[in-house]
Amino acid sequence: MKTMTNAAIRQQLHQFIDITDDKKIEALYTLLKNDIDLHYSYTEDDLNMLHERAEKYLKGETKTYTIEESHNMIRQQRKKT
């Protein structure tokens, strides 16, 4: 038996949810509702750090990267490991 990747499982679940009937959706939701947490909570330290970073960004005091630069940095890190 071949196991599916998590990405493939997610894709299949998304497709299933898109086409299945309401009773099955309700059953899935009932099964998983205790694990679904769409509310994020941040500590005071997290919020302070976020505000400090945003302030530095708006003042032009921090280095920013293009998406291509970011991808290249990730690729370089992956080569090291």
C-alpha positions in Angstrom: 0.0 0.0 0.0 1.5 3.3 -1.1 1.0 6.2 1.4 0.0 9.6 0.2 1.9 12.8 0.9 0.3 15.4 3.2 -0.1 17.7 0.2 -1.9 15.0 -1.8 -4.2 14.3 1.2 -5.0 18.0 1.6 -5.8 18.3 -2.1 -8.1 15.3 -2.0 -9.9 16.6 1.1 -10.4 20.0 -0.5 -11.8 18.4 -3.6 -14.1 16.2 -1.4 -15.3 19.1 0.6 -16.1 21.0 -2.6 -18.3 18.3 -4.1 -19.8 16.4 -1.2 -23.3 16.7 0.2 -24.1 18.8 3.3 -24.6 15.8 5.6 -21.0 14.6 5.1 -19.7 18.2 5.6 -21.6 18.4 8.9 -20.2 15.0 9.9 -16.6 16.0 9.1 -17.1 19.2 11.0 -18.5 17.4 14.0 -15.6 15.1 14.0 -12.9 17.8 13.7 -14.5 20.9 15.3 -12.6 20.6 18.6 -9.3 20.6 16.6 -10.3 23.6 14.5 -8.8 26.8 16.0 -9.0 29.8 13.7 -8.4 32.3 16.4 -4.8 33.3 17.0 -3.6 34.7 20.2 -0.4 36.6 20.6 1.6 37.3 23.7 2.4 40.9 24.7 6.0 40.2 23.7 4.9 39.0 20.3 2.8 42.1 19.7 5.6 44.4 20.9 8.1 42.7 18.5 5.6 43.0 15.6 5.1 46.7 16.3 8.8 47.3 16.6 9.5 45.5 13.3 6.7 47.4 11.5 8.0 50.7 12.8 11.6 50.0 11.6 10.2 48.9 8.2 8.2 52.1 7.8 11.2 54.2 8.7 13.4 52.3 6.3 15.7 51.1 9.0 15.5 47.4 8.2 16.7 45.3 5.3 14.0 43.9 3.0 14.3 41.2 0.4 12.5 40.5 -2.9 10.8 37.2 -3.3 13.6 36.0 -5.6 16.2 37.0 -3.0 14.2 35.1 -0.4 14.0 32.0 -2.5 17.7 32.1 -3.2 18.5 32.4 0.5 16.3 29.4 1.2 17.9 27.4 -1.5 21.4 28.2 -0.1 20.3 27.1 3.4 18.9 23.9 2.0 22.2 23.1 0.2 24.0 23.4 3.6 21.8 20.8 5.3 
